[in-house]
Amino acid sequence: MKNKKIITLGFASASLALALLFSTNVFASPANINEKKEASRLQSLEKFTKVISIVEQYNVDNITIEELMDKALEGMLSNLDAHSSYLKQKDYKQLKVQTNGEFGGLGITVGVRDGALTVIAPIEGTPADKAGLQSGDIILKINDVSTLNMTIDEAVTIMRGKVGDPIDLMIVREAELKPLTIHMVRAIITIQSVYAKTIGEDILYIRVTSFDKKVAEDVTTEIKKRKATTKGIVLDLRNNPGGLLDQAVDLVDLFVDKGDIVSQKGRHTEDAKTYSASKSKTVTNVPMVVLINGGSASASEIVSGSLQDHKRAILVGQNTFGKGSVQVVLPITEDEAIKLTIARYYLPSGRTIQAVGVKPDIEVFAGEINIKKNSFSIKESDLKKHLEEELDKVDGNETIKEEKEALDEAKKGIITPEMMNKDSQLKEGVDIIKALVIIKG
């Protein structure tokens, strides 16, 4: 009853304030626009307070005022856009843990596209990745619970749970006639964000799986380690769902020595910021190719789009996801916060990412490269009495040895031609880098 009294007093106070405003004729003059806005605010607050009071008093279930306010906040934030949300104690704690690079769950990043809960990207090496979830998969059910009208945070809460517990996702995938059920087991998700390998003698392949707090530092280490021999870089941002803005900016700064990297514009002037490159942070100017696809989102789109605008890299793959909005986490108590969209990102050329994404310079679909060997071709080595070099004289044991060496190379972090033939986008990217290296001389 105490809560109800407070509500009634608030309701009465709002009504009294409105009565006083109307009685003094403050709306007669166009100069009193601020007073009109304040009156409108009071009317809206009056309506909200009245609804809260009615629901608390007459709802079939006994719901406390605290529960009603939580539901009101959740509804308000989730109806603003797909990325704003109210973070309760548990959700806020999980967000902090995830940003630090380790959390429990499936290793899947989701978003809302056309009203449907959609997989942005599975994180490499996680249960979601191993189970075969793909960017663009639409999640219909989580453990028989329909995702219709489910928020992103609600979905994440259900998908996270005790390590070792099983979970089933029913998905719809393009080109599949029927929904698929994917079975997984929850695990501790520890993200290794940066992987580096070599291709041939002079190409460095760097894969960034997400933007946690050490990405720029780790990429710098890998580049400097092989700087003497590196003539070209392939930066792989495929299925990278994003992360920290400062890491995206710092990563671009490693390759660009001047100009803007990204800007953000919001409702208020204080939300407008421009991030620029610094020559002192640049570590290399070798030719670059960036690999992107529909699972590249947010920070990945900033990096790829900015490098494209600066004509610093050639983008290969498919159009990115299209998340170009800025979210900030604003604590409202020690244990609770709101995640709010405050601005949109803009690339150096002024174009936006939001709902559009970044278009590759050269579109290449994912898949394997079909190599057909022509058993009827005749070469010099097939001619009778052809000249032989000692290196050409190999027997069965030599062939086995070569296969073993190829396997050892893969384990050492070397990408072989056979491995590239299984990834058409990577193969195209490497071929482009080789051409750029030749042109640069």
C-alpha positions in Angstrom: 0.0 0.0 0.0 2.9 2.3 0.6 3.9 2.2 -3.0 0.4 3.0 -4.1 0.3 6.1 -2.0 3.5 7.3 -3.6 2.0 6.7 -7.0 -1.2 8.6 -6.1 0.7 11.5 -4.8 2.8 11.7 -8.0 -0.3 11.5 -10.1 -2.0 14.3 -8.1 1.1 16.4 -8.3 1.3 16.1 -12.0 -2.4 17.0 -12.4 -2.0 20.0 -10.1 1.0 21.2 -12.1 -0.9 20.9 -15.3 -3.9 22.8 -13.8 -1.6 25.6 -12.7 0.0 25.8 -16.2 -3.3 26.0 -18.0 -4.8 28.5 -15.5 -2.1 31.0 -16.1 -2.5 31.0 -19.9 1.2 30.3 -20.6 0.3 28.8 -24.0 -1.2 31.9 -25.4 2.2 33.2 -26.7 4.4 31.5 -29.3 7.4 32.6 -27.1 6.5 30.0 -24.5 7.6 26.9 -26.5 9.6 25.5 -23.5 6.6 25.7 -21.3 4.6 23.7 -23.9 7.3 21.0 -24.0 7.3 20.9 -20.2 3.6 20.5 -20.1 3.7 17.7 -22.6 6.4 16.0 -20.5 4.2 16.2 -17.5 1.2 14.8 -19.4 3.3 11.8 -20.6 4.6 11.2 -17.0 1.0 11.4 -15.8 -0.1 8.8 -18.3 2.9 6.5 -17.4 2.2 6.8 -13.7 -1.5 6.1 -14.2 -0.8 2.9 -16.2 1.7 1.7 -13.6 -0.8 2.3 -10.8 -3.6 0.5 -12.7 -1.5 -2.5 -13.6 -0.2 -2.9 -10.0 -3.7 -2.7 -8.6 -5.7 -4.8 -11.0 -3.3 -7.2 -12.8 -4.3 -10.9 -12.3 -0.8 -11.6 -10.8 0.6 -9.8 -7.9 3.5 -7.8 -9.4 5.6 -5.5 -7.3 6.4 -2.0 -8.3 10.1 -3.0 -8.7 9.1 -5.7 -11.2 6.8 -3.4 -13.1 9.6 -0.8 -13.4 12.0 -3.4 -14.7 9.5 -4.5 -17.3 8.8 -0.9 -18.3 12.6 -0.2 -18.7 13.1 -3.4 -20.7 10.2 -2.6 -23.0 11.2 1.0 -23.5 14.9 0.3 -24.4 14.1 -2.7 -26.6 11.6 -0.7 -28.7 14.2 2.0 -29.4 16.3 -0.1 -31.8 17.7 -3.6 -32.1 20.9 -2.8 -30.0 19.6 -0.8 -27.0 18.7 -2.7 -23.9 18.3 -2.6 -20.1 21.0 -4.6 -18.4 20.0 -6.2 -15.1 22.7 -7.3 -12.7 23.3 -10.7 -14.4 23.4 -9.2 -17.9 25.7 -6.3 -16.9 28.1 -8.7 -15.3 28.1 -11.0 -18.4 28.8 -7.9 -20.6 31.9 -7.0 -18.5 33.2 -10.6 -18.7 32.7 -10.8 -22.5 34.5 -7.6 -23.1 37.5 -9.0 -21.2 37.7 -11.9 -23.6 36.3 -14.9 -21.7 32.8 -16.0 -21.1 30.5 -19.1 -21.0 28.1 -20.1 -23.7 28.1 -21.2 -27.3 30.4 -18.7 -29.0 27.8 -17.1 -31.2 27.1 -13.4 -32.0 23.5 -12.7 -32.9 21.6 -9.7 -34.2 18.1 -8.8 -35.4 17.6 -8.5 -39.2 14.2 -7.9 -40.6 12.6 -8.7 -37.3 14.3 -12.2 -37.1 17.0 -13.4 -34.7 19.9 -13.9 -37.0 23.4 -15.3 -36.6 26.0 -12.6 -37.3 28.9 -14.9 -36.9 30.1 -17.9 -34.9 33.4 -17.3 -33.0 36.2 -19.5 -34.3 36.9 -22.7 -32.4 33.8 -22.4 -30.2 30.9 -25.0 -30.0 28.8 -22.9 -32.4 31.7 -22.9 -35.0 32.3 -26.6 -34.6 28.6 -27.4 -34.9 28.5 -25.6 -38.3 26.5 -22.5 -37.6 26.8 -20.0 -40.3 26.5 -16.2 -40.8 22.9 -15.5 -41.9 21.3 -18.5 -40.2 17.9 -17.5 -38.7 17.2 -18.9 -35.3 13.6 -20.1 -35.0 13.8 -21.8 -31.6 16.2 -22.2 -28.7 15.4 -25.4 -26.8 11.9 -25.4 -28.2 11.3 -21.8 -27.1 10.2 -19.6 -30.0 12.4 -16.6 -30.7 9.4 -14.6 -32.1 9.5 -11.1 -30.5 12.5 -12.2 -28.4 15.1 -9.5 -27.8 18.8 -10.1 -28.4 19.5 -10.0 -24.6 16.8 -12.5 -23.9 18.2 -14.9 -26.5 21.7 -14.5 -25.2 20.5 -15.2 -21.6 18.9 -18.4 -22.7 21.8 -19.6 -24.8 24.3 -19.0 -22.0 24.2 -21.5 -19.1 26.1 -24.0 -17.1 29.2 -25.4 -18.8 28.5 -28.9 -20.2 24.8 -28.5 -20.5 23.4 -29.3 -24.0 21.3 -26.9 -26.1 19.4 -27.2 -29.4 18.9 -24.4 -31.9 16.4 -24.7 -34.7 17.5 -22.6 -37.7 16.5 -21.7 -41.2 19.3 -21.6 -43.7 19.3 -20.2 -47.2 19.2 -23.1 -49.8 18.0 -25.6 -47.2 14.4 -26.8 -47.8 13.7 -27.6 -44.2 14.7 -26.1 -40.8 17.8 -27.6 -39.3 18.3 -28.6 -35.6 21.8 -27.9 -34.4 22.9 -29.7 -31.2 25.6 -28.1 -29.1 27.1 -28.3 -25.6 27.9 -25.1 -23.7 31.5 -24.4 -22.9 33.8 -21.7 -21.5 34.5 -19.4 -24.4 38.0 -18.1 -24.4 38.7 -15.9 -27.4 42.0 -15.8 -29.1 41.4 -12.8 -31.3 44.5 -12.8 -33.5 46.0 -15.6 -35.5 49.0 -15.2 -37.8 50.3 -17.6 -40.5 52.6 -17.3 -43.5 51.9 -17.9 -47.2 54.9 -18.7 -49.2 58.0 -16.7 -48.3 56.7 -13.2 -48.2 53.0 -13.0 -47.5 51.6 -12.6 -43.9 48.1 -13.8 -43.2 46.5 -12.3 -40.1 43.0 -13.4 -38.9 41.2 -11.2 -36.4 38.2 -13.1 -35.0 36.8 -10.3 -32.7 37.9 -6.9 -31.3 38.8 -7.4 -27.7 41.2 -5.1 -25.7 44.5 -6.5 -27.1 43.9 -6.8 -30.9 46.0 -3.9 -32.1 48.8 -4.9 -29.7 48.8 -8.5 -30.9 48.6 -7.6 -34.6 51.6 -5.2 -34.1 53.6 -8.0 -32.5 52.9 -10.4 -35.4 53.8 -7.8 -38.1 57.1 -6.7 -36.4 58.0 -10.4 -35.9 58.0 -11.0 -39.7 58.6 -7.4 -41.0 61.9 -8.2 -42.7 60.4 -10.8 -45.0 56.8 -9.5 -45.4 56.0 -8.0 -48.8 52.2 -8.2 -48.5 49.4 -8.8 -45.9 46.1 -10.6 -46.1 43.9 -9.3 -43.2 41.0 -11.7 -42.6 37.9 -10.1 -41.0 35.4 -12.7 -42.1 32.8 -13.7 -39.5 34.2 -11.0 -37.1 31.2 -9.6 -35.2 33.0 -6.5 -33.9 33.9 -5.4 -30.4 35.7 -2.3 -29.0 35.8 0.8 -31.2 39.3 2.0 -29.9 40.8 -1.3 -31.1 39.3 -0.9 -34.6 40.7 2.6 -34.8 44.1 1.5 -33.5 44.2 -1.4 -36.0 43.6 1.0 -39.0 46.2 3.3 -37.6 48.8 0.6 -38.0 48.4 0.8 -41.8 47.3 4.4 -42.4 49.6 7.4 -41.5 47.2 10.3 -42.0 43.6 11.4 -42.4 40.4 10.4 -40.7 39.7 6.8 -39.7 36.0 7.0 -38.7 33.6 9.6 -37.3 30.5 9.4 -35.3 27.5 11.8 -35.3 24.7 11.8 -32.8 21.9 13.9 -31.6 24.1 16.1 -29.4 27.3 17.9 -30.5 29.2 16.2 -27.6 28.4 12.8 -29.2 30.2 13.9 -32.4 33.7 12.6 -32.6 36.3 12.1 -35.3 39.2 9.6 -34.9 42.2 10.3 -37.0 45.4 8.5 -38.0 48.8 9.2 -36.5 52.0 8.7 -38.5 53.9 7.6 -35.4 51.6 4.6 -35.0 52.0 3.3 -38.5 54.0 0.0 -38.7 53.9 -1.0 -42.3 53.0 0.2 -45.8 53.1 -3.1 -47.7 50.2 -3.9 -50.1 47.1 -5.3 -48.4 44.0 -7.3 -49.1 41.1 -7.5 -46.6 38.7 -10.5 -46.6 35.1 -9.7 -45.6 31.7 -11.4 -45.7 28.2 -11.2 -44.3 29.5 -12.0 -40.8 31.8 -9.0 -40.7 30.0 -6.4 -38.5 30.5 -3.2 -36.6 34.3 -2.8 -35.8 35.1 -5.1 -38.7 33.2 -2.8 -41.1 34.9 0.3 -39.7 38.4 -1.3 -40.4 37.6 -2.6 -43.8 35.6 0.5 -44.9 38.2 2.9 -43.7 41.1 1.0 -45.4 39.0 1.0 -48.6 38.3 4.7 -48.5 42.0 5.4 -48.0 42.7 3.1 -51.0 45.0 1.3 -48.6 43.6 -2.2 -49.2 41.6 -4.1 -51.7 38.5 -5.7 -50.2 37.6 -9.2 -51.3 34.6 -11.4 -50.5 31.0 -10.4 -49.9 29.0 -7.5 -48.5 29.2 -7.0 -44.8 26.4 -7.1 -42.2 25.6 -3.4 -41.9 25.8 -2.5 -38.2 27.0 1.1 -38.1 25.6 2.5 -34.8 27.4 3.5 -31.6 26.3 1.9 -28.3 27.4 3.1 -24.9 26.9 1.3 -21.6 25.7 3.8 -19.0 25.5 2.5 -15.3 22.4 3.5 -13.5 23.3 1.7 -10.2 26.3 -0.3 -9.1 24.9 -3.5 -10.6 22.6 -2.3 -13.4 23.1 -0.3 -16.6 21.5 0.6 -19.9 23.0 0.0 -23.3 22.0 2.9 -25.5 22.5 3.8 -29.2 23.8 7.4 -29.2 25.3 7.9 -32.7 26.0 6.4 -36.1 29.4 5.7 -37.6 30.6 7.4 -40.8 33.6 6.3 -42.9 36.2 8.9 -44.1 34.3 9.4 -47.4 31.2 10.4 -45.4 29.2 7.2 -46.2 27.4 5.3 -43.6 27.6 1.6 -42.7 24.2 1.3 -41.0 21.9 -1.1 -42.8 24.1 -0.8 -45.9 27.4 -2.5 -45.0 30.7 -2.3 -46.8 30.8 -3.6 -50.4 33.9 -5.5 -51.5 36.0 -4.2 -54.4 36.0 -7.7 -55.8 33.1 -10.0 -55.0 34.0 -13.6 -54.4 31.7 -16.2 -53.1 32.8 -18.7 -50.5 33.7 -22.2 -51.6 36.3 -24.6 -52.8 38.2 -24.2 -56.1 37.6 -27.2 -58.4 40.8 -28.3 -59.9 40.5 -30.9 -62.6 43.6 -32.8 -63.6 43.9 -33.6 -67.3 45.2 -37.2 -67.5 45.7 -36.9 -71.2 48.0 -33.9 -71.2 51.6 -34.5 -72.4 54.5 -32.7 -70.9 58.3 -32.7 -71.5 58.7 -35.1 -68.6 56.4 -37.7 -70.4 58.6 -37.7 -73.5 61.0 -40.6 -74.0 64.7 -39.7 -73.3 63.7 -36.3 -71.8 66.5 -34.5 -69.9 66.3 -35.0 -66.2 67.5 -33.0 -63.3 68.5 -34.7 -60.1 65.6 -32.9 -58.3 63.1 -34.6 -60.7 64.2 -38.1 -59.8 61.8 -38.9 -56.9 60.5 -42.2 -55.9 57.6 -43.3 -53.8 59.5 -42.7 -50.5 60.3 -39.1 -51.6 56.6 -38.4 -52.3 55.6 -39.6 -48.9 58.3 -37.4 -47.4 56.9 -34.4 -49.2 53.4 -35.0 -48.0 54.6 -35.3 -44.4 56.6 -32.0 -44.8 53.4 -30.3 -46.1 51.5 -31.5 -43.0 54.3 -30.2 -40.8 54.1 -26.8 -42.5 50.4 -26.6 -41.8 51.0 -27.3 -38.1 53.7 -24.6 -38.0 51.4 -21.9 -39.2 52.0 -22.1 -42.9 49.1 -22.0 -45.4 49.8 -24.4 -48.2 48.4 -24.1 -51.8 46.2 -27.1 -51.0 44.7 -25.2 -48.1 44.0 -22.1 -50.2 42.2 -24.2 -52.9 39.6 -25.0 -50.2 39.0 -21.3 -49.6 38.2 -19.4 -52.8 38.1 -16.0 -51.1 41.5 -16.5 -49.6 42.9 -17.8 -52.9 41.7 -14.7 -54.7 43.1 -12.4 -52.0 46.5 -14.1 -52.2 46.6 -13.9 -56.0 45.8 -10.1 -55.8 48.5 -9.6 -53.2 51.1 -11.3 -55.4 50.1 -9.0 -58.3 50.4 -5.9 -56.1 53.8 -7.0 -54.9 55.0 -7.5 -58.5 53.7 -4.0 -59.5 55.3 -2.4 -56.4 58.5 -4.1 -57.4 
